[in-house]
Structure formats: C-alpha cells, structure tokens
Amino acid sequence: MEPSENLDFVKLINIRANIDNITPHKIAVVAFIREYGLLKIEAKRMVDCAVAPKYRKDFCMLALKLIQCPDMEFKELESLLTDGRYNLLSVHLQNFCVRLQNIYVNGISALVDCVTSTVDKLMIEQNETNPCIITRYSVLGLYLRRILLNLEKLTFVQTVALYKTFCLYYQKGRPGLMMRSLSKEKLNNMEGVGISATNEDPRPLELSIKMNIVDRNKFSSSLLEEGQWSRKQAELFTAQQANLLQINEKKALPPPQLQKMIMQIINDLPDYSDIHFLSFLNCLRMKEFCGAQDSLYNCFDRTVFSLPGNNICTDRNKHFRYAALNRAAMHTHFGHKELAMESVRESVSRAQEAGDSACVGAAGAWGALAGGRAPRAALLAHAPRSPRAPRLLASAAQLLAQHAALNAAKPADVFQIITRGDTINYLHSMTDLTVAGLANTAALWALYGFTEMASVNCQLLLNLNAKCSVVSEAAGALGVAAWRGAGGLCAALAAHFPCPATAALAARVCAHRALLAGKWEEADEGIRQLASSDRWESQLLKAEMYFLKGDAMEALDSLQDVLDFCKTEDDSYHFISLRLKAMVLMSQVQQCFSSVQSANIMLLNEALALAKKYHLHYWATTVEMHIANVQLNMGCSKNALVLARKALPFIMAHGSAYDLGRAMLLYTKCRIASAPISGESRTNVLQSCCEALELVKKNFTKVGAHSRLVQTLYLQAHLYNDIGNQSARNQCAWLYRQLDQQNPIEATKMLLVMY
C-alpha cells in the first residue's frame, strides 16, 4: 500500500475528531444567548426602551468567554453569572433559569426547540418589522449554526443520551438558589421586559423526582460524555498556555493542573498534535524526561500522519527535521550531549536537503551548546562570514560573549560583544532577546565578582514591564540575594517564581545557612534536595559539612571527586568557580588537619593564578584573604596585615555580610598580632579592634553564623580584659555563655573556624 493510501486510511478512521460534540454546557450557552436576544427584540418593539450599553458590553464579553472556554459544571456557570464580575440584567438571568428548567421538565422536545428557535428567531432577515439580532457570520452566529448542525446529525439514541446528560448537569447546580440571589431592583426600566415564566406548563413534581434517580454510570460510555473539549476550544487553550509558558510562566497554570487539562484534551481529541507539544513544554519545565520524550514523539507522529495529500514529501521532511531539532534541544536541556549531537546531525542533514537555513542555524546553535568548547568555537569562528537575520546575529552575540568569558577573554571585550548584541535588539525591538541580554550581563558581572553591578541588572529585569520569561531574571536576583546572605529573600523569590532552578537555588542557600548555624540535620536535608538538580554544588556543601564536623577524610574524598570532574568536564558554565571553591576548601582542610603548610600555600597560589587568568576578581581577593590567614598562622603577621588590608576594600564593596564579617575578623586578628608589645599605642590598637569587632558581630548575627559569633565574642572578651575594661569583658563573657548553652560547640571544632 502506498504511503498516501495509508494516510487517507488514517484520515478516514479519525474523521470523528473533526466533529464537535454537543454537551450540556453548550446547550446552556445557547439558552443564555437566546434569552438575551429575545430581550433585545422586546426592547426594540417598545417605545423609548433599550438595553444599556454596559449590559450589552458585558454580555458580549461573557458570551465570548463561554464560547471559548472549556465546558464547566453548572455550579461554576452559576457562580460566574452571579458573582458580580459582569453586569447582567436580572430579568435576563431569570428567563435563563426558567429556560433551563423548561428543558429539564419538558424533555427532548424542549431541548431541540431551544436550539432551533434560537436560530429561527434571532437570525432572520433584517426588515422594518423583524429586526436581526445576530448576523449569520458573526461569532455568535457561527457558534449557533454549528451547534444546530451538529444537533441535527445526532441519532435518536444520541439525542436521548444528550438530554439525560443535561438532566444530570442541571441537577448538580442550584438554580433555585440562583433565582433567589438575583436582584429584584429594576435596572434601566428593563425589569418588566422579558419572557413571562407563567406560559410554561411544568410537569408534575413526581416526574422531577423520578429524574433525580438517573444513574450516571449507564451513560459513561456515551459519545456525548467523551467529548467535553471542542477543537476550537483546545486550540485556544493550547495557544494561550504555550504563550504564557514563554512570556510569563507564573501566569500559566501550575504543572499538575495543566497536565490534568492536557490529559482531558488528549482523551477528547486524541489526534490533536499541538496538545502533545504543550505537554512536552510542561514536562520540560518540571525536568521530567520520560514525559517530555513521549509527548514529543506523540506530537510529531500525529503531525506526520495528519498531513494532506499535496506535497507530502516536502511536509514530512519539514516535520522530521524540526522533530530532530526539538529532540536535540530536549537532550541538551537534560544534559544528554551524545544523544543531542545525534539529533543535531540528523536535523542538519535534513535541513540542508531542503535548503532550510533557519533550521541549519538553530541546529548549529544547539550543537554548539551540546558539543562542547571546540564545536562552539568552530561555529562562532565561521559565523560572521555569512549574512544572517538580526535575530540570529543577536543570539550569536550572546553565545559568543558566553564563550569568550569561559575562555579567559578580557572583560572589556566580553561586554563589548554583549553591547553589540543589545544594539541589534534595540534597533529591531526584540524584547525577549533584550531581556536575555540583561540576564547575561547580570550573570557576567556576578561571574567577575562585581555583585553591585549584577544587582543593578537584576533589578532592571525584575522591574522591566515586558512580555518575556521572568524565570531567568528571578534566578539572577536569587543569585545576588544568596551572595549577600539574604536567605529570606531567596525563599520569597523562590515561592514567587516556582521552577526547578529557583527551588534548587533556595535549597542551596538554606543548606549553607544551616551549615553556618551548625544545624547538621537541616543542612543534610538541603544538600540532598540540591543533589537532584546540581550534583557538584551539593558535593561541595557535603564536603564543607564533613569539614565542620571534623571528618577530614570524607571531606577530602568529596573534594577530590569535584576536582576530578573539573579536569574532565571543563566546558561547564561554572567549572572555574566550582574548581576554585573546591581548591579553597581543600586548603582549609589541609590547614586544620596537617602540620605541613607548604602544600597549602602552593594550592592557594595555584587557585590565585587560576582566578586571575579568568578575571574572577572576587575569587582572587578571597584567595588572597586565605593566604593572609595562612601567613598569620605561620607567624608572618606583618605580611598577612598588608595582604588583608589590600583585599579588604573589594570585599567591603562587593562581598556578602558573611564574607565582610570574616574579612573584618581576619583583619582585626592581623592588627592584634602586629600591634606593639606594650604601652599606650597597644591599648589604642586593641580598643580600635574591639570597636571593629562590633561590626563583625552584627554581620555574623545577620546571617546566623553561630560558631563565628562565638569565636568573635571569645576574642573580644580577651581584648577587653587586656585593656582593663571589666564590665565590657563580663558582658561578652555572659553573651558567650548564653550562646554556648543554646548550641554547644566542642572546643576542637572551634579550631576549624578558619577564614
């Protein structure tokens, strides 16, 4: 059998997917439109009487919402009509309730008459005596005609099932309560204009009671029960949610609720391919690989088999190459670089066959991200030779800036590239790339250690009134907050921007604060939460926890694993800072548990050279402070004082409260060690050091660094004792005792509190 015959056979099987099913909600919407149209007819027949503009406007907006939204229960519809969001005439709502009760009591004939009479009475030819309320080609006219057409196609059994389903739908609501809640005031003299409720002859009450015992399970397999989403409703829902996931993820439905709605649409419209792609996007934001892969495959399988007969080879090639491109993006997102490169090669080969330069460029970009440093350098080296669209040029500029920063380019050159891309974004009003440029600029400032500039860019992002994704800027702001020790702000922003990236960052900050406070169980829980999203950052925190608990061997093993990873996987965006953190922490372990300090100095000098090579100014300053700490412990107090005094201004300008506190503490220790042996000059130096320690205590208290605060109080008490201030000494000793009783610290662990 030929491929075209296969496709025609599939289309023949799935012909039911193109037919909209009639549901009780749609019948209720028809009744709602019908009663408003009849009110307008009555108003036009009366002298000097018309529906006020606010009621006409709100009816149109509400009718459009009811047509476009998925089916809702009768209780939800009642709440929507009576909660005050829309200005609706009381007589309109009363007649609507009467019409639904008429259908419920009088049976199938009333249901069919409701639809047919609406079309007959409201869509008539315009003349002097009979005004046309709804035109045939308006939104309401097309909706009513489609409902009538689908109703006429139903068999007798399906019509009976529709009526019984409507009865169940009506019973779940509270129409009597709705009637009593309507306002009795006359609105614009329209209260007397309407359809009288007395012309309906309801059946005896016994029939209504009998209708209440209808069993829903008898009709669970009915065709009418299955189709709750029409094709148009599903298309609108898919477009809205996909757009929100791109421009403002917070306003999109939460992932569980969105996936539930997606499954309902898939159940009603199994051959609608776009809903599978929406499921793919939803799984991507929650990092669910299996669901993302299945949804992607289902999307393109259904897309290919629903192609028309004309140009089938061209269309199939297009869908296949973009399926491979999306597969490459998915595997790159999850870190499967080999599988991503296979998809990139397939997408490039098919795009070259079709002459699709846009697909070739996109595949090359994903190949640069997944292939590593060498493929990215090759792509960027050949990029300027061929003319490209402004969007591609701006995207390439951002990618080139990231690549240059990771390869030790000068910061001035990196920011020049970013500025060049921003100029293209401003000229062509590409808001999404403008926001991405600001996010990259903030990330680069944070990478180089200038957190004030990173904070400024993050504030610009968070206050920018643009339709763009806010997850990246939220993550940037969280990074700055974490850098400055604002754990409460981190938790608040993580709750405001719920996504895996912000949740992981909040877990890292919580684990770090627990380590500072000496809460090992809480820190271990945060480290375990972080391990699922950032393995090596959690490994570093685990090594720090082992170090503070006094387990040197476990700490060294964890740090060695991180360093081995940095040597093999040198294309990670954070491998330099990760490697520097591991080297500095290893130097602390060696300093505490080894008597040979020469290896420690060599390790710190290597870290300093690495930080200066990649222009990581803050990390270079931090390493210098660690070197000063080693010199102080070795007895070279004057050299340590000179080095600490040199590094202190940069830390005061860009460091966190914790870093500022420990830098001031080290500087104070260096001043004490290099102070005169005796005399008034020594007393003045010690008095100045006591005053400086007040700022140190304030910063450590701010971040909850319990062990650091205890050490500072211990040192301050000794200084006050040396200068003869006994009352201040006793006050420090009393505070020390209170803190020690709240959270005792072993004397051996006090020695582990280094810079």
ZAPAGU-193915 format. One record per residue (C-alpha): x, y, z. Coordinates in steps of 0.5 Angstrom, whole numbers, padded with zeros to 4 digits, always signed. Example, Ala and Ser with C-alpha at 12.3 -4.5 7.8 and 13.67 -1.06 7.14 Angstrom:
<sites>
+0025-0009+0016 +0027-0002+0014 
</sites>
This chain:
<sites>
+0000+0000+0000 +0003+0007-0002 +0004+0012+0004 -0001+0017+0001 -0006+0011+0002 -0004+0010+0009 -0005+0017+0011 -0012+0017+0007 -0014+0011+0011 -0012+0014+0018 -0016+0020+0016 -0022+0016+0015 -0021+0013+0021 -0020+0019+0025 -0026+0023+0022 -0030+0024+0028 -0024+0028+0031 -0027+0034+0027 -0034+0034+0029 -0035+0038+0035 -0039+0034+0041 -0045+0037+0044 -0045+0038+0051 -0050+0041+0057 -0045+0047+0058 -0046+0049+0050 -0054+0048+0051 -0054+0052+0057 -0050+0058+0053 -0055+0057+0047 -0060+0059+0052 -0056+0064+0055 -0055+0068+0048 -0063+0066+0047 -0066+0070+0053 -0061+0076+0051 -0063+0076+0044 -0071+0076+0046 -0070+0081+0051 -0067+0086+0045 -0073+0084+0041 -0078+0086+0046 -0074+0092+0048 -0074+0095+0040 -0081+0094+0040 -0082+0098+0046 -0082+0106+0045 -0076+0109+0048 -0073+0103+0051 -0066+0100+0050 -0061+0096+0054 -0056+0100+0057 -0049+0100+0054 -0046+0097+0060 -0050+0091+0060 -0049+0090+0052 -0042+0090+0053 -0041+0085+0059 -0046+0081+0055 -0041+0080+0049 -0035+0079+0053 -0038+0074+0058 -0041+0070+0051 -0034+0070+0048 -0031+0067+0054 -0037+0062+0055 -0036+0060+0048 -0028+0060+0048 -0027+0057+0055 -0028+0049+0056 -0034+0046+0059 -0036+0048+0066 -0040+0045+0071 -0047+0048+0072 -0045+0051+0079 -0039+0054+0076 -0043+0057+0071 -0048+0060+0076 -0042+0063+0080 -0040+0066+0074 -0046+0069+0073 -0048+0072+0080 -0041+0074+0083 -0042+0081+0080 -0036+0081+0075 -0041+0082+0069 -0047+0087+0069 -0052+0083+0067 -0060+0084+0067 -0064+0081+0073 -0069+0079+0068 -0064+0076+0063 -0062+0071+0069 -0069+0070+0071 -0071+0068+0064 -0065+0064+0063 -0066+0060+0069 -0073+0059+0067 -0071+0056+0060 -0066+0051+0063 -0072+0049+0068 -0077+0048+0062 -0071+0044+0058 -0071+0040+0065 -0078+0039+0066 -0081+0038+0059 -0076+0033+0056 -0072+0033+0049 -0077+0037+0045 -0076+0043+0049 -0068+0042+0049 -0069+0041+0041 -0073+0047+0041 -0069+0052+0045 -0063+0051+0039 -0068+0051+0033 -0072+0057+0036 -0066+0061+0037 -0063+0061+0030 -0070+0062+0027 -0072+0068+0032 -0065+0071+0032 -0062+0070+0026 -0068+0073+0021 -0067+0077+0015 -0067+0085+0017 -0073+0089+0016 -0077+0094+0019 -0082+0089+0023 -0077+0084+0025 -0070+0086+0027 -0064+0082+0026 -0061+0081+0033 -0055+0076+0031 -0052+0076+0024 -0050+0069+0021 -0043+0071+0020 -0042+0074+0027 -0038+0070+0032 -0045+0068+0036 -0048+0067+0029 -0043+0062+0027 -0043+0058+0034 -0051+0058+0034 -0050+0055+0027 -0045+0050+0029 -0049+0047+0035 -0055+0047+0030 -0052+0043+0025 -0048+0038+0030 -0055+0037+0034 -0058+0035+0027 -0053+0030+0026 -0055+0026+0032 -0058+0020+0032 -0064+0019+0037 -0060+0015+0042 -0055+0020+0042 -0061+0026+0043 -0064+0022+0049 -0057+0021+0052 -0056+0028+0051 -0062+0030+0055 -0060+0025+0060 -0053+0028+0061 -0057+0035+0061 -0061+0033+0067 -0055+0031+0071 -0052+0037+0069 -0058+0041+0071 -0058+0037+0078 -0051+0039+0080 -0053+0046+0080 -0057+0050+0085 -0062+0054+0080 -0067+0056+0086 -0061+0059+0090 -0059+0063+0084 -0066+0065+0082 -0067+0068+0090 -0060+0071+0089 -0062+0075+0083 -0063+0083+0085 -0070+0085+0085 -0069+0092+0083 -0071+0095+0077 -0065+0096+0072 -0066+0101+0067 -0073+0100+0067 -0072+0093+0064 -0075+0089+0069 -0081+0088+0066 -0079+0087+0059 -0078+0079+0059 -0081+0073+0057 -0086+0071+0062 -0085+0065+0067 -0092+0063+0067 -0093+0061+0060 -0089+0055+0061 -0093+0049+0064 -0088+0045+0068 -0090+0038+0069 -0092+0035+0076 -0087+0034+0081 -0087+0027+0081 -0083+0027+0074 -0078+0032+0077 -0077+0027+0083 -0076+0021+0078 -0071+0025+0074 -0066+0025+0080 -0065+0018+0080 -0062+0017+0074 -0055+0013+0074 -0049+0017+0071 -0045+0010+0070 -0050+0008+0065 -0048+0013+0060 -0041+0014+0062 -0039+0010+0055 -0043+0015+0051 -0040+0019+0046 -0043+0025+0049 -0040+0024+0055 -0033+0023+0052 -0033+0030+0048 -0032+0036+0053 -0027+0040+0049 -0028+0042+0042 -0023+0043+0037 -0023+0051+0037 -0023+0051+0045 -0017+0046+0045 -0013+0051+0040 -0015+0057+0044 -0013+0054+0051 -0006+0051+0048 -0004+0057+0044 -0005+0061+0051 -0002+0057+0055 +0004+0056+0051 +0005+0063+0050 +0005+0064+0058 +0010+0059+0059 +0014+0063+0054 +0013+0070+0056 +0011+0069+0064 +0011+0062+0067 +0008+0065+0073 +0001+0066+0070 +0001+0060+0067 -0003+0054+0070 +0001+0050+0075 +0004+0044+0072 +0000+0039+0076 -0007+0043+0074 -0004+0044+0067 -0002+0037+0066 -0009+0035+0068 -0012+0039+0063 -0008+0037+0058 -0010+0029+0059 -0017+0031+0058 -0016+0035+0052 -0012+0028+0049 -0018+0024+0052 -0023+0028+0048 -0018+0030+0042 -0013+0024+0041 -0011+0027+0034 -0009+0034+0036 -0002+0034+0036 -0001+0041+0039 -0003+0039+0046 +0002+0034+0046 +0007+0039+0045 +0004+0043+0050 +0005+0037+0055 +0013+0037+0052 +0014+0044+0055 +0010+0043+0061 +0015+0037+0062 +0021+0041+0061 +0020+0046+0066 +0019+0041+0071 +0025+0037+0068 +0021+0030+0067 +0025+0027+0062 +0020+0021+0060 +0014+0025+0060 +0018+0030+0055 +0020+0025+0051 +0014+0021+0050 +0010+0028+0049 +0015+0030+0043 +0015+0023+0040 +0007+0023+0040 +0007+0030+0038 +0011+0029+0031 +0008+0022+0030 +0001+0025+0030 +0003+0031+0026 +0006+0027+0020 +0000+0022+0020 -0005+0028+0019 -0001+0031+0013 -0005+0033+0007 -0004+0029+0000 -0001+0035-0003 +0007+0036-0002 +0007+0030+0003 +0014+0029+0002 +0016+0036+0003 +0012+0037+0009 +0014+0030+0012 +0022+0033+0011 +0020+0039+0015 +0017+0036+0021 +0022+0031+0021 +0028+0036+0021 +0024+0040+0026 +0023+0034+0031 +0030+0032+0031 +0032+0040+0033 +0027+0039+0038 +0030+0033+0041 +0037+0036+0041 +0034+0042+0045 +0031+0037+0050 +0037+0032+0051 +0041+0039+0051 +0037+0041+0057 +0037+0035+0061 +0045+0034+0059 +0045+0028+0055 +0050+0031+0050 +0052+0025+0046 +0044+0024+0044 +0044+0031+0043 +0049+0031+0038 +0046+0025+0034 +0040+0029+0033 +0043+0036+0031 +0047+0032+0026 +0040+0029+0023 +0037+0036+0023 +0043+0039+0020 +0043+0034+0014 +0035+0034+0013 +0035+0042+0013 +0041+0042+0008 +0037+0038+0004 +0031+0042+0004 +0035+0049+0004 +0033+0051+0011 +0038+0056+0013 +0034+0058+0019 +0034+0050+0021 +0041+0050+0020 +0043+0056+0024 +0038+0053+0030 +0041+0046+0030 +0048+0049+0030 +0047+0053+0036 +0044+0047+0040 +0050+0043+0037 +0055+0049+0040 +0052+0048+0047 +0052+0040+0047 +0058+0039+0043 +0063+0043+0048 +0068+0048+0047 +0071+0046+0041 +0065+0046+0037 +0062+0052+0040 +0069+0056+0038 +0069+0053+0031 +0061+0055+0030 +0063+0062+0032 +0069+0063+0028 +0065+0062+0022 +0059+0065+0024 +0061+0072+0022 +0063+0070+0014 +0055+0069+0012 +0050+0074+0013 +0044+0073+0018 +0038+0076+0020 +0038+0081+0026 +0035+0075+0031 +0041+0070+0029 +0046+0076+0030 +0044+0078+0037 +0043+0071+0039 +0050+0069+0036 +0053+0075+0040 +0050+0073+0047 +0053+0066+0045 +0060+0069+0043 +0060+0073+0050 +0059+0067+0054 +0064+0063+0050 +0069+0069+0051 +0068+0069+0058 +0069+0062+0059 +0076+0062+0055 +0079+0068+0059 +0078+0074+0055 +0078+0081+0058 +0072+0083+0061 +0072+0089+0057 +0072+0085+0050 +0066+0081+0053 +0062+0087+0055 +0063+0090+0048 +0060+0084+0045 +0054+0084+0049 +0053+0091+0048 +0054+0090+0040 +0048+0085+0041 +0044+0089+0045 +0044+0095+0040 +0041+0090+0035 +0036+0088+0040 +0034+0096+0041 +0034+0097+0034 +0029+0091+0032 +0025+0092+0038 +0027+0084+0040 +0024+0085+0047 +0026+0077+0049 +0033+0078+0047 +0034+0085+0050 +0032+0081+0057 +0036+0075+0055 +0042+0080+0054 +0041+0084+0061 +0040+0077+0064 +0047+0075+0061 +0050+0082+0063 +0048+0081+0070 +0051+0074+0070 +0058+0076+0067 +0058+0082+0073 +0057+0076+0078 +0062+0072+0075 +0067+0077+0075 +0065+0079+0082 +0062+0086+0082 +0056+0084+0085 +0053+0091+0086 +0053+0091+0078 +0050+0085+0078 +0045+0087+0083 +0043+0093+0079 +0042+0089+0072 +0037+0084+0076 +0033+0090+0079 +0032+0092+0072 +0030+0086+0070 +0025+0085+0076 +0022+0092+0074 +0022+0091+0067 +0015+0092+0064 +0016+0087+0058 +0012+0081+0056 +0018+0076+0057 +0020+0070+0061 +0022+0072+0068 +0025+0066+0071 +0032+0068+0068 +0032+0075+0072 +0029+0071+0078 +0034+0066+0078 +0039+0072+0077 +0036+0076+0083 +0036+0070+0087 +0044+0069+0086 +0045+0076+0088 +0041+0075+0094 +0044+0069+0096 +0051+0072+0095 +0049+0077+0100 +0046+0073+0105 +0039+0074+0104 +0036+0068+0106 +0029+0070+0107 +0029+0074+0100 +0031+0068+0097 +0026+0064+0100 +0021+0069+0098 +0023+0070+0091 +0023+0062+0090 +0016+0062+0092 +0014+0067+0087 +0018+0064+0082 +0016+0057+0082 +0021+0053+0078 +0027+0048+0079 +0032+0053+0078 +0030+0057+0084 +0028+0052+0088 +0035+0049+0087 +0038+0056+0089 +0034+0056+0095 +0036+0049+0097 +0043+0051+0097 +0042+0058+0101 +0038+0054+0106 +0044+0049+0107 +0049+0054+0107 +0045+0058+0113 +0044+0051+0116 +0052+0050+0116 +0053+0057+0119 +0049+0055+0125 +0051+0048+0126 +0045+0045+0124 +0047+0039+0121 +0041+0035+0120 +0038+0041+0117 +0044+0042+0112 +0044+0035+0110 +0037+0035+0108 +0038+0041+0104 +0044+0038+0101 +0040+0032+0099 +0035+0036+0096 +0040+0040+0092 +0043+0034+0089 +0038+0032+0085 +0039+0039+0081 +0046+0041+0082 +0050+0035+0084 +0057+0038+0084 +0055+0044+0088 +0052+0039+0093 +0058+0035+0094 +0062+0042+0096 +0057+0043+0101 +0057+0036+0103 +0065+0037+0104 +0064+0043+0108 +0059+0040+0113 +0064+0034+0114 +0070+0039+0115 +0066+0043+0120 +0064+0036+0123 +0071+0034+0124 +0071+0029+0119 +0078+0030+0114 +0078+0024+0110 +0071+0025+0108 +0072+0032+0106 +0078+0031+0102 +0074+0025+0098 +0069+0029+0096 +0073+0035+0094 +0077+0030+0090 +0071+0028+0086 +0070+0035+0085 +0077+0037+0082 +0077+0030+0078 +0070+0033+0075 +0073+0040+0073 +0079+0037+0070 +0075+0032+0065 +0069+0037+0064 +0072+0043+0063 +0066+0046+0059 +0061+0047+0064 +0059+0054+0065 +0061+0054+0073 +0067+0050+0072 +0072+0055+0074 +0068+0058+0080 +0067+0050+0082 +0074+0049+0082 +0076+0055+0086 +0071+0053+0091 +0074+0046+0092 +0081+0048+0092 +0080+0054+0097 +0076+0049+0102 +0082+0043+0101 +0087+0049+0103 +0082+0050+0109 +0082+0042+0111 +0090+0042+0110 +0091+0048+0114 +0087+0045+0120 +0089+0037+0120 +0096+0038+0117 +0102+0041+0120 +0106+0042+0113 +0104+0049+0111 +0108+0049+0104 +0103+0045+0100 +0097+0049+0103 +0101+0055+0100 +0102+0052+0094 +0095+0050+0093 +0093+0057+0094 +0098+0060+0090 +0095+0056+0084 +0088+0058+0086 +0090+0065+0086 +0093+0064+0079 +0087+0061+0076 +0083+0066+0079 +0087+0072+0076 +0087+0068+0069 +0080+0068+0068 +0079+0075+0071 +0075+0073+0077 +0077+0079+0081 +0072+0077+0088 +0075+0070+0088 +0082+0072+0087 +0081+0077+0093 +0078+0071+0097 +0084+0067+0096 +0089+0073+0098 +0085+0073+0105 +0086+0066+0105 +0093+0067+0104 +0094+0072+0109 +0090+0067+0114 +0096+0062+0113 +0101+0067+0114 +0098+0070+0120 +0098+0062+0123 +0105+0062+0121 +0107+0068+0125 +0108+0073+0119 +0103+0078+0122 +0106+0084+0118 +0106+0080+0111 +0099+0078+0113 +0097+0085+0115 +0099+0088+0109 +0095+0083+0104 +0089+0083+0108 +0089+0091+0108 +0090+0090+0100 +0084+0086+0100 +0079+0089+0105 +0076+0094+0100 +0074+0090+0095 +0070+0085+0100 +0067+0091+0103 +0065+0094+0096 +0062+0087+0093 +0062+0082+0099 +0056+0079+0103 +0055+0080+0110 +0058+0074+0112 +0065+0075+0108 +0065+0082+0110 +0065+0079+0118 +0070+0074+0117 +0075+0079+0113 +0074+0084+0118 +0075+0079+0124 +0082+0077+0120 +0084+0084+0119 +0083+0085+0127 +0087+0079+0128 +0093+0081+0124 +0092+0088+0127 +0093+0085+0134 +0098+0080+0132 +0103+0086+0129 +0101+0091+0135 +0106+0094+0139 +0108+0090+0145 +0106+0095+0151 +0105+0102+0152 +0099+0107+0150 +0100+0105+0143 +0098+0098+0144 +0092+0100+0148 +0089+0104+0143 +0090+0099+0138 +0086+0094+0142 +0081+0099+0143 +0080+0100+0136 +0080+0093+0135 +0074+0092+0140 +0070+0097+0136 +0071+0094+0130 +0069+0087+0133 +0062+0090+0134 +0061+0091+0126 +0064+0083+0126 +0058+0081+0131 +0053+0085+0127 +0055+0081+0121 +0055+0074+0123 +0049+0075+0127 +0045+0078+0121 +0047+0071+0117 +0046+0067+0123 +0054+0064+0124 +0053+0062+0131 +0060+0059+0131 +0063+0065+0128 +0060+0069+0133 +0062+0065+0139 +0069+0066+0137 +0068+0073+0136 +0066+0074+0143 +0071+0070+0146 +0077+0074+0142 +0073+0081+0144 +0073+0079+0152 +0080+0077+0152 +0081+0084+0149 +0077+0088+0154 +0081+0084+0159 +0088+0086+0156 +0086+0094+0156 +0082+0093+0163 +0075+0094+0161 +0072+0089+0166 +0065+0091+0165 +0065+0090+0158 +0069+0084+0159 +0064+0081+0163 +0058+0083+0158 +0062+0079+0153 +0063+0073+0157 +0056+0073+0159 +0054+0073+0152 +0059+0068+0150 +0056+0063+0156 +0049+0064+0153 +0050+0062+0146 +0054+0056+0148 +0048+0054+0153 +0044+0055+0147 +0048+0051+0142 +0054+0048+0145 +0061+0048+0141 +0066+0043+0142 +0073+0046+0143 +0076+0042+0138 +0071+0045+0133 +0073+0052+0135 +0080+0051+0131 +0076+0049+0125 +0073+0056+0124 +0078+0059+0119 +0077+0065+0115 
</sites>
